Amino acid sequence: MVSKIRTVAFVGMLPTEITVEAQISPGIASFCIVGLPDKAVAEAKERIRSAFFTLGLGIPAKRVIVNMAPADIPKTGSHYDLPIALAVLCSMGIAEQNMLDEAVVMGELGLDGSLGYVSGTICAAMFANEGGLSIVCPRKCANEAVWSGNKSIIVAESLGQLLNQLTGKAQMPFVEPKPVVLETVKYNGDFSEVRGQLVAKRAFEVAACGKHNVLMIGVPGCGKSMLASRLCTILPPLTPKEMLETTCIYSLAGMLPEEGIIQNPPYRAPHHSASLVAITGGGSNAKPGEISLAHNGVLFLDELPEFQRQTIEALRQPLEDKKITISRAKEHVTYPANIQLVAAMNPCRCGYLGIQNKECSKAPICAKDYLNKISGPVLDRFDITICMNNINNSELLSPPRQSETSEVIRKRVIEVREKQINRALSHGVSSNQLNGQIGNKYLETIANMTREAKELIKDVMSRTYLSARGFHKTIKVARTIADMRNSDNIDIVDLSEALQYRTDINM
């Protein structure tokens, strides 16, 4: 008798149905797993053997063969433990297979038969929901599975508990989907805590409204990291679709919080020693990297020139395509990477260029060499570049002045974004494209510049070098600034501010 249990394999974020087949036949006693299993899957037989022993069961002294079809798809991860164990139990006649014919099964077995957390549960539950199937998973994955919308979720604490349910000795505990209750977000910081830097705070509000990439250049301690960490506090909360996308990525990476859902734009700030694989994703199992973990949120790269050059250059394509493809000999895995990139750097290697009583001794060569570590094409992909000066002593010593909170700024950002979304819908364009993401064809339709603004951009292009990408990014920022003052036309004031955010290093 051949028993069959459904489970899934993950190729990037796409679950693929896998059929676990088990057959017990006469022959030399053995337990063989075939179908391109990795080390974790191959070791499942030892966990299963121990779990069976805990239940008072034993693997038959016969030839036990487990096949995972299709056999040409690599099988990685520990979530195959439970489907393999159930397939063997069905072949032994202990469990009824018809109870699992309409279910997707996943779970990791402990030596005592307990079921442990496995990554990717929400993706598998969504896949099962689309096919009208139920999902069988460990109880530790219940909080994650309920967000998938699947109304047939079966959970268990252990293999023994699940077996009792399948044999009718206990009732199957279906998890009732709870009403979606999104709690009010509490951030660790607030924009009102930032002293001075009025130009930079204005630039960050512009960036938040249009989802523009930002580069900050300033001396150590002027507030670059502080501003970057507070950008998420003025961003709108994620839409339901964005929540599920982001949650799936974190689930596959095994980084999902206890509540089982990502409600707010993620903020990722990897150290500059991070490798190429850590940033872009990859490895033996092609896991998502920092650029995908920051999907629908902010990726902050502090000390940008200190990152490996190939790591920085690898960001060029994802910034344009909003996705990243990890190529392997036998497969290509694609993860979403719709991020808002924020980077910070010192003006020179020592960091004190232009600071009185602490002037860089190798200026201006030190600054030029340090900036040259970032290629022109990478610099060209920043919509906004701001140079930040150190905060003067009087600002630090004086009592803090009343400043706008993140909540106040966030309300303005939401209004401006809604204006962009409604305009995109009226033009038949995808509503998830803000000004910083729109294509050049659509930009030409909405970039209504006044005569004075056109004359200004012509004059700038005649006197300085501005690439085609730089030109379009300037117009996109100007469009956002015009939206912030609720204007349908880009005036000379809007364009002048946008040009101010593109310093000489970008021209």
Backbone torsions as a table, in degrees:
resi	resn	phi	psi	omega
1	MET	NA	133.5	177.6
2	VAL	-109.5	120.0	177.4
3	SER	-100.2	150.3	-176.4
4	LYS	-133.2	133.2	178.9
5	ILE	-128.9	136.3	177.9
6	ARG	-83.4	141.7	167.4
7	THR	-150.0	-167.3	-177.4
8	VAL	-136.3	153.8	168.4
9	ALA	-116.7	147.3	-177.5
10	PHE	-105.3	119.6	172.6
11	VAL	-109.4	94.1	-169.0
12	GLY	69.2	-124.9	177.7
13	MET	-98.9	2.6	-176.3
14	LEU	-97.1	112.8	175.2
15	PRO	-72.3	137.7	176.5
16	THR	-118.7	131.9	-177.1
17	GLU	-66.7	132.3	177.3
18	ILE	-122.5	133.6	176.3
19	THR	-103.2	119.2	177.4
20	VAL	-93.5	115.1	-179.0
21	GLU	-107.2	138.3	178.2
22	ALA	-130.8	135.9	178.0
23	GLN	-137.2	135.3	176.0
24	ILE	-113.6	118.5	-175.9
25	SER	-133.0	159.3	177.7
26	PRO	-61.8	149.8	179.1
27	GLY	147.3	-173.7	178.6
28	ILE	-63.7	134.2	-177.8
29	ALA	-58.6	122.1	-179.8
30	SER	-160.8	161.2	177.5
31	PHE	-134.7	105.4	-172.8
32	CYS	-119.6	132.0	176.4
33	ILE	-114.0	123.6	-179.1
34	VAL	-125.0	165.6	-179.9
35	GLY	112.5	39.2	180.0
36	LEU	58.5	51.7	176.2
37	PRO	-79.2	147.3	173.1
38	ASP	-88.5	-173.8	-175.4
39	LYS	-60.1	-41.7	-178.4
40	ALA	-63.8	-38.6	179.6
41	VAL	-72.2	-40.1	-179.6
42	ALA	-63.2	-32.3	179.5
43	GLU	-79.7	-4.7	-178.5
44	ALA	-60.9	-32.3	-177.5
45	LYS	-61.8	-32.7	178.5
46	GLU	-72.2	-39.1	177.2
47	ARG	-66.6	-39.9	179.0
48	ILE	-65.8	-42.6	-179.8
49	ARG	-59.9	-43.5	-179.6
50	SER	-69.2	-39.8	179.2
51	ALA	-63.7	-40.3	177.6
52	PHE	-62.7	-40.6	-179.8
53	PHE	-61.2	-39.0	178.5
54	THR	-62.8	-33.1	-179.7
55	LEU	-85.4	-0.9	-177.5
56	GLY	81.7	21.1	179.2
57	LEU	-112.0	164.2	177.1
58	GLY	-139.5	149.0	174.9
59	ILE	-68.1	129.1	179.4
60	PRO	-55.3	142.8	178.7
61	ALA	-77.9	57.6	179.7
62	LYS	-135.9	-172.0	-179.6
63	ARG	-88.6	109.1	179.7
64	VAL	-103.7	119.1	-179.5
65	ILE	-118.9	128.0	175.5
66	VAL	-116.7	123.6	179.0
67	ASN	-116.9	136.3	177.5
68	MET	-113.2	109.6	-175.1
69	ALA	-108.5	145.7	-0.8
70	PRO	-66.0	141.8	-174.0
71	ALA	-77.3	-12.3	-176.8
72	ASP	-92.1	0.7	177.2
73	ILE	-97.9	124.1	179.0
74	PRO	-61.2	136.9	-179.8
75	LYS	-109.1	117.0	-179.1
76	THR	-128.0	148.9	175.5
77	GLY	106.5	165.8	-176.9
78	SER	-95.5	-0.1	-177.2
79	HIS	-73.8	-4.8	177.0
80	TYR	-81.6	-10.1	-177.4
81	ASP	-55.5	-52.8	-175.1
82	LEU	-65.6	-48.0	178.2
83	PRO	-61.4	-35.2	177.3
84	ILE	-66.2	-44.2	-179.9
85	ALA	-61.8	-43.0	-179.7
86	LEU	-68.2	-36.3	178.0
87	ALA	-63.6	-40.4	178.7
88	VAL	-67.6	-41.7	179.0
89	LEU	-62.7	-38.0	177.6
90	CYS	-66.7	-39.0	178.3
91	SER	-67.5	-29.2	177.6
92	MET	-78.9	-9.3	-179.8
93	GLY	82.4	11.2	-179.0
94	ILE	-84.5	-35.0	179.0
95	ALA	-117.2	151.5	178.7
96	GLU	-91.6	124.3	-177.4
97	GLN	-69.2	-31.5	-176.8
98	ASN	-62.3	-18.5	176.3
99	MET	-71.9	-18.0	-175.7
100	LEU	-119.4	11.4	-177.9
101	ASP	-64.6	-29.7	-177.3
102	GLU	-112.3	41.2	-177.2
103	ALA	-138.3	149.5	170.2
104	VAL	-104.8	126.7	-172.6
105	VAL	-114.5	137.3	173.8
106	MET	-156.7	145.6	-179.8
107	GLY	167.3	149.2	177.8
108	GLU	-101.6	136.3	-179.2
109	LEU	-95.7	137.4	169.1
110	GLY	-92.3	168.9	-179.4
111	LEU	-63.7	-25.6	179.2
112	ASP	-92.2	8.3	179.0
113	GLY	88.6	-1.1	178.2
114	SER	-70.1	154.3	-179.9
115	LEU	-105.0	122.4	-177.9
116	GLY	-101.3	166.2	-178.8
117	TYR	-62.5	141.0	174.3
118	VAL	-129.0	145.3	-179.5
119	SER	-78.9	154.8	176.8
120	GLY	85.2	11.4	-176.1
121	THR	-62.5	-42.0	-177.7
122	ILE	-65.5	-35.4	176.5
123	CYS	-65.1	-43.2	178.7
124	ALA	-66.0	-38.2	179.7
125	ALA	-66.9	-38.3	176.5
126	MET	-66.5	-39.8	177.1
127	PHE	-62.1	-44.0	178.9
128	ALA	-65.1	-38.3	-179.6
129	ASN	-63.0	-41.1	178.9
130	GLU	-63.0	-32.5	-179.8
131	GLY	-93.6	7.1	-179.9
132	GLY	69.5	29.2	-178.0
133	LEU	-108.0	158.1	172.7
134	SER	-87.7	167.5	179.6
135	ILE	-123.5	129.2	176.2
136	VAL	-109.5	121.1	-174.5
137	CYS	-150.1	168.2	175.9
138	PRO	-64.1	152.7	178.9
139	ARG	-61.5	-28.9	179.5
140	LYS	-65.2	-15.8	179.6
141	CYS	-99.4	2.4	-174.1
142	ALA	-62.3	-44.2	-178.7
143	ASN	-60.2	-31.7	179.9
144	GLU	-78.4	-41.3	-174.5
145	ALA	-67.7	-33.8	-174.8
146	VAL	-65.5	-23.4	-179.7
147	TRP	-76.0	-8.5	-177.4
148	SER	-76.5	-16.8	-175.8
149	GLY	90.3	-4.8	178.6
150	ASN	-71.2	128.6	-177.2
151	LYS	-97.8	5.3	179.6
152	SER	-128.4	82.3	-177.3
153	ILE	-116.4	121.6	179.7
154	ILE	-110.1	125.6	-178.1
155	VAL	-123.9	157.7	178.5
156	ALA	-153.1	151.2	178.2
157	GLU	-81.2	-29.8	-174.7
158	SER	-151.3	168.2	177.2
159	LEU	-63.7	-38.7	179.3
160	GLY	-62.1	-42.5	179.0
161	GLN	-63.8	-42.7	179.2
162	LEU	-65.7	-39.2	179.9
163	LEU	-64.5	-38.4	176.5
164	ASN	-62.8	-35.8	178.3
165	GLN	-68.9	-40.2	-178.4
166	LEU	-72.1	-28.5	-179.5
167	THR	-93.4	3.0	176.6
168	GLY	85.2	4.7	179.7
169	LYS	-79.2	-16.6	178.1
170	ALA	-145.4	156.2	-179.0
171	GLN	-81.1	139.6	178.9
172	MET	-69.5	120.6	-179.2
173	PRO	-84.6	91.5	175.3
174	PHE	-71.7	136.5	179.6
175	VAL	-85.8	121.6	179.0
176	GLU	-80.0	123.1	177.7
177	PRO	-59.8	128.8	-179.1
178	LYS	-88.4	153.1	175.4
179	PRO	-58.7	141.2	-178.5
180	VAL	-71.7	115.0	179.0
181	VAL	-121.1	110.9	-179.4
182	LEU	-97.7	120.5	-176.5
183	GLU	-78.1	155.0	176.1
184	THR	-66.0	130.7	-174.6
185	VAL	-77.1	137.2	174.9
186	LYS	-116.7	115.4	-177.9
187	TYR	-92.7	155.7	179.8
188	ASN	-77.9	-23.8	-178.4
189	GLY	-133.4	174.2	-178.6
190	ASP	-147.2	149.2	-179.4
191	PHE	-64.1	-25.6	-179.2
192	SER	-67.3	-14.9	-179.5
193	GLU	-81.3	-12.5	-177.4
194	VAL	-80.4	120.7	179.4
195	ARG	-84.8	135.3	176.0
196	GLY	62.0	-145.8	177.5
197	GLN	49.9	48.9	-178.2
198	LEU	-64.5	-38.8	179.4
199	VAL	-64.8	-43.0	-179.6
200	ALA	-66.0	-40.1	179.4
201	LYS	-65.9	-37.5	175.6
202	ARG	-64.4	-42.8	179.7
203	ALA	-62.4	-37.9	179.1
204	PHE	-69.5	-33.6	175.7
205	GLU	-66.8	-40.7	175.7
206	VAL	-60.8	-44.7	-179.3
207	ALA	-62.4	-40.0	179.9
208	ALA	-67.2	-37.4	-178.6
209	CYS	-66.0	-38.7	-175.9
210	GLY	-110.7	3.5	-176.9
211	LYS	55.8	58.1	179.6
212	HIS	-99.4	146.8	176.5
213	ASN	-77.5	142.6	-173.3
214	VAL	-127.5	137.0	172.0
215	LEU	-120.6	125.7	177.5
216	MET	-108.4	132.8	176.6
217	ILE	-122.8	120.1	-178.1
218	GLY	-169.5	164.4	-177.6
219	VAL	-69.0	159.9	179.1
220	PRO	-59.9	138.2	175.5
221	GLY	83.6	9.5	-178.3
222	CYS	-87.0	-5.6	175.3
223	GLY	111.5	15.4	-177.4
224	LYS	-64.2	-51.8	-179.0
225	SER	-65.9	-34.9	-180.0
226	MET	-64.2	-42.9	178.7
227	LEU	-65.9	-44.2	-177.8
228	ALA	-61.5	-41.6	-178.0
229	SER	-68.8	-18.0	-179.3
230	ARG	-100.7	2.9	178.2
231	LEU	-64.3	-40.6	-179.6
232	CYS	-62.9	-23.4	-178.3
233	THR	-73.4	-14.3	178.4
234	ILE	-111.0	4.8	177.0
235	LEU	-86.6	147.6	177.0
236	PRO	-65.0	153.8	175.5
237	PRO	-64.2	158.8	-178.6
238	LEU	-68.5	147.4	172.4
239	THR	-74.7	162.5	178.2
240	PRO	-53.4	-40.2	179.3
241	LYS	-64.9	-43.8	179.2
242	GLU	-65.4	-35.8	177.4
243	MET	-59.1	-47.5	-178.0
244	LEU	-65.8	-41.5	178.5
245	GLU	-59.4	-50.3	-177.4
246	THR	-66.8	-39.6	179.1
247	THR	-62.9	-40.1	178.5
248	CYS	-60.6	-41.3	-179.7
249	ILE	-63.9	-46.7	-179.4
250	TYR	-67.4	-32.3	177.5
251	SER	-66.4	-44.5	179.0
252	LEU	-64.3	-31.7	178.6
253	ALA	-82.9	-5.2	-178.3
254	GLY	69.9	30.9	-175.4
255	MET	-121.9	20.4	-175.7
256	LEU	-75.3	137.1	178.0
257	PRO	-69.0	169.8	-174.2
258	GLU	-61.6	-34.2	-178.0
259	GLU	-70.9	-12.6	172.4
260	GLY	82.2	12.7	-179.6
261	ILE	-151.3	145.0	173.9
262	ILE	-99.8	113.0	-174.6
263	GLN	-94.7	-25.7	-170.5
264	ASN	-120.4	157.8	177.7
265	PRO	-55.5	125.6	-178.8
266	PRO	-70.2	152.2	177.4
267	TYR	-126.3	116.7	-178.7
268	ARG	-119.0	131.1	-178.6
269	ALA	-134.1	75.7	-179.0
270	PRO	-68.2	151.7	177.4
271	HIS	-71.3	153.7	-176.2
272	HIS	-69.1	-9.0	175.3
273	SER	-85.2	-0.7	-179.2
274	ALA	-60.6	140.9	-178.0
275	SER	-79.8	172.1	177.7
276	LEU	-60.4	-43.5	-179.4
277	VAL	-65.4	-37.5	179.7
278	ALA	-64.1	-35.2	-178.5
279	ILE	-81.3	-49.8	-172.9
280	THR	-89.8	-22.1	-175.0
281	GLY	101.0	165.1	179.7
282	GLY	135.3	-141.7	-174.6
283	GLY	88.0	-174.4	-176.5
284	SER	-64.1	-31.0	-179.1
285	ASN	-105.6	9.0	178.8
286	ALA	51.9	54.0	-180.0
287	LYS	-77.6	155.3	177.1
288	PRO	-66.7	144.2	178.8
289	GLY	-98.4	-171.2	-176.9
290	GLU	-61.3	-33.4	-178.2
291	ILE	-67.9	-28.6	176.3
292	SER	-86.8	-32.8	176.0
293	LEU	-65.4	-22.4	177.4
294	ALA	-92.3	8.9	-179.9
295	HIS	-55.4	132.8	-176.8
296	ASN	66.2	16.6	179.4
297	GLY	-142.2	-145.1	-172.6
298	VAL	-119.6	132.3	170.7
299	LEU	-110.3	115.1	-178.2
300	PHE	-106.5	122.3	177.7
301	LEU	-111.8	99.1	178.1
302	ASP	-82.5	147.2	-176.1
303	GLU	54.2	55.8	-174.1
304	LEU	-51.4	-45.3	-178.5
305	PRO	-65.6	-15.9	-178.8
306	GLU	-82.2	-12.7	174.2
307	PHE	-69.9	154.3	176.0
308	GLN	-59.3	140.4	-175.6
309	ARG	-59.7	-42.0	-179.0
310	GLN	-66.5	-28.1	177.0
311	THR	-68.5	-43.1	179.0
312	ILE	-65.7	-43.5	-178.5
313	GLU	-65.1	-29.0	-179.0
314	ALA	-67.8	-14.9	179.9
315	LEU	-79.9	-14.2	-173.1
316	ARG	-60.6	-50.2	-177.3
317	GLN	-68.8	-45.5	178.8
318	PRO	-61.2	-32.7	179.1
319	LEU	-64.7	-29.3	179.5
320	GLU	-86.2	-44.5	-172.6
321	ASP	-91.1	-12.7	-178.6
322	LYS	62.5	24.4	175.5
323	LYS	-157.8	162.5	179.1
324	ILE	-135.3	134.5	-178.8
325	THR	-110.5	123.9	178.3
326	ILE	-99.6	115.0	-174.9
327	SER	-95.7	133.0	175.1
328	ARG	-126.8	168.7	-176.9
329	ALA	-60.5	-37.0	-174.6
330	LYS	-109.5	-5.8	-177.3
331	GLU	-158.1	160.8	175.3
332	HIS	-126.0	120.8	-177.3
333	VAL	-109.2	128.3	-178.8
334	THR	-115.7	129.6	175.5
335	TYR	-119.3	146.4	175.2
336	PRO	-68.7	150.5	-179.8
337	ALA	-150.1	52.2	178.9
338	ASN	-85.2	86.6	-171.9
339	ILE	-114.9	163.3	167.1
340	GLN	-109.7	111.6	-175.3
341	LEU	-86.5	127.1	174.1
342	VAL	-124.3	127.1	-178.9
343	ALA	-129.5	154.9	179.2
344	ALA	-137.9	147.1	178.5
345	MET	-153.9	156.7	174.0
346	ASN	-81.1	159.7	179.9
347	PRO	-68.9	-22.6	176.8
348	CYS	-153.4	178.2	-174.8
349	ARG	-63.3	-42.6	179.3
350	CYS	-74.4	-25.1	173.7
351	GLY	93.6	-2.5	-171.7
352	TYR	-116.6	29.1	176.9
353	LEU	-63.3	125.4	177.7
354	GLY	85.8	3.6	179.7
355	ILE	-92.0	124.9	-179.1
356	GLN	-65.6	138.5	-179.4
357	ASN	69.4	3.9	177.3
358	LYS	-147.1	36.8	-174.2
359	GLU	-66.1	143.1	177.0
360	CYS	-63.5	127.1	-175.8
361	SER	-76.6	-15.1	-177.5
362	LYS	-111.0	15.6	179.6
363	ALA	-68.4	147.8	-0.5
364	PRO	-93.4	2.2	-177.0
365	ILE	-61.6	-39.7	-179.1
366	CYS	-58.8	-44.6	-179.2
367	ALA	-66.7	-41.6	-178.7
368	LYS	-65.1	-44.1	179.9
369	ASP	-65.6	-37.5	-179.1
370	TYR	-67.8	-41.7	179.4
371	LEU	-68.1	-32.2	-179.3
372	ASN	-67.4	-10.9	175.3
373	LYS	-69.7	-16.8	176.1
374	ILE	-104.9	122.6	-176.6
375	SER	-70.4	157.5	178.3
376	GLY	-58.0	-45.8	178.9
377	PRO	-59.3	-33.2	177.7
378	VAL	-71.4	-45.5	178.0
379	LEU	-60.4	-33.6	-177.6
380	ASP	-68.7	-18.2	-178.2
381	ARG	-87.3	-1.7	173.7
382	PHE	-89.4	124.6	179.4
383	ASP	-73.4	-36.2	-175.1
384	ILE	-128.3	126.6	174.6
385	THR	-123.0	123.9	-177.8
386	ILE	-125.5	135.9	175.6
387	CYS	-98.8	123.0	-175.1
388	MET	-109.9	130.1	177.1
389	ASN	-91.2	163.7	178.4
390	ASN	-69.8	149.7	179.4
391	ILE	-78.0	131.5	-177.4
392	ASN	-72.6	160.3	-175.0
393	ASN	-62.2	-36.3	-178.8
394	SER	-63.7	-35.3	178.7
395	GLU	-66.7	-38.0	-178.2
396	LEU	-74.7	-36.5	-175.0
397	LEU	-83.2	-24.4	-178.5
398	SER	-75.7	155.4	177.5
399	PRO	-58.9	144.5	-178.6
400	PRO	-61.8	132.1	178.0
401	ARG	-82.2	154.7	178.6
402	GLN	-64.3	125.7	-177.2
403	SER	-131.2	156.5	-179.0
404	GLU	-65.5	137.8	178.1
405	THR	-82.6	165.8	178.5
406	SER	-62.0	-35.2	-179.4
407	GLU	-62.7	-40.7	179.0
408	VAL	-65.7	-44.9	-179.8
409	ILE	-66.1	-39.6	-178.2
410	ARG	-61.2	-36.6	178.4
411	LYS	-62.7	-40.6	178.0
412	ARG	-66.4	-40.6	-180.0
413	VAL	-62.0	-42.4	179.7
414	ILE	-62.6	-41.4	179.6
415	GLU	-62.9	-44.4	-178.7
416	VAL	-67.1	-40.1	179.2
417	ARG	-65.4	-38.9	177.7
418	GLU	-62.3	-36.5	176.8
419	LYS	-63.1	-42.9	178.7
420	GLN	-66.0	-40.2	-179.9
421	ILE	-65.5	-44.8	179.1
422	ASN	-63.7	-38.7	178.6
423	ARG	-65.9	-40.8	179.1
424	ALA	-63.3	-41.9	179.2
425	LEU	-64.0	-37.3	179.4
426	SER	-68.0	-22.3	178.2
427	HIS	-99.9	6.7	179.0
428	GLY	72.3	26.5	-179.8
429	VAL	-105.2	152.1	179.3
430	SER	-54.8	133.4	-174.3
431	SER	-72.7	-13.3	-178.0
432	ASN	-88.3	8.4	179.9
433	GLN	-100.3	106.7	174.4
434	LEU	-84.5	178.0	-174.2
435	ASN	-57.2	-35.6	-179.1
436	GLY	-73.2	-8.3	-174.9
437	GLN	-116.6	-8.1	-172.0
438	ILE	-71.7	156.4	177.6
439	GLY	-79.2	163.0	-175.9
440	ASN	-66.5	-32.0	-179.5
441	LYS	-64.8	-45.4	178.0
442	TYR	-68.7	-34.3	179.0
443	LEU	-60.7	-40.3	179.4
444	GLU	-62.6	-28.6	-178.9
445	THR	-74.7	-36.1	-173.6
446	ILE	-103.1	-8.0	-178.2
447	ALA	-85.2	73.8	-179.5
448	ASN	-85.9	97.4	-177.6
449	MET	-95.5	142.1	175.0
450	THR	-72.1	167.4	-178.4
451	ARG	-61.7	-40.3	179.9
452	GLU	-64.5	-38.2	179.2
453	ALA	-66.3	-40.3	178.3
454	LYS	-63.5	-40.7	178.7
455	GLU	-63.9	-38.2	-179.3
456	LEU	-65.8	-45.5	-177.4
457	ILE	-68.3	-33.7	175.9
458	LYS	-64.5	-41.9	179.9
459	ASP	-64.9	-41.9	179.6
460	VAL	-64.4	-42.7	-179.0
461	MET	-69.0	-26.6	178.8
462	SER	-78.5	-25.5	-176.4
463	ARG	-100.1	-24.4	-178.4
464	THR	-131.9	160.9	177.1
465	TYR	-84.7	125.5	177.1
466	LEU	-136.3	115.8	-178.5
467	SER	-66.9	167.7	178.3
468	ALA	-61.8	-39.9	177.8
469	ARG	-65.1	-43.7	178.8
470	GLY	-62.2	-37.2	177.7
471	PHE	-62.8	-49.2	-178.1
472	HIS	-65.4	-38.0	179.1
473	LYS	-66.1	-36.4	177.2
474	THR	-63.3	-42.4	179.4
475	ILE	-66.9	-37.1	178.5
476	LYS	-63.0	-43.5	178.4
477	VAL	-64.9	-41.2	178.0
478	ALA	-62.9	-36.5	177.3
479	ARG	-63.4	-40.2	178.3
480	THR	-65.0	-43.1	-179.6
481	ILE	-63.4	-39.6	177.3
482	ALA	-64.8	-37.9	177.3
483	ASP	-64.6	-33.1	-178.8
484	MET	-67.0	-27.9	175.5
485	ARG	-103.0	16.9	173.3
486	ASN	58.4	44.8	179.2
487	SER	-112.9	139.8	178.1
488	ASP	-81.4	-18.9	-178.1
489	ASN	-111.9	147.8	175.1
490	ILE	-87.5	113.1	-178.1
491	ASP	-92.0	173.1	-180.0
492	ILE	-63.9	-29.8	178.4
493	VAL	-66.5	-43.1	179.2
494	ASP	-64.3	-45.4	-178.7
495	LEU	-67.3	-37.0	179.5
496	SER	-63.2	-41.7	178.3
497	GLU	-67.1	-38.8	178.5
498	ALA	-63.7	-39.9	178.1
499	LEU	-68.0	-31.5	177.7
500	GLN	-62.3	-30.0	-179.4
501	TYR	-83.8	1.2	173.3
502	ARG	-116.5	95.0	-176.6
503	THR	-73.6	179.8	-175.8
504	ASP	-59.5	-25.7	-177.7
505	ILE	-68.1	-18.9	-179.1
506	ASN	-100.0	-2.1	-175.4
507	MET	-110.4	NA	NA
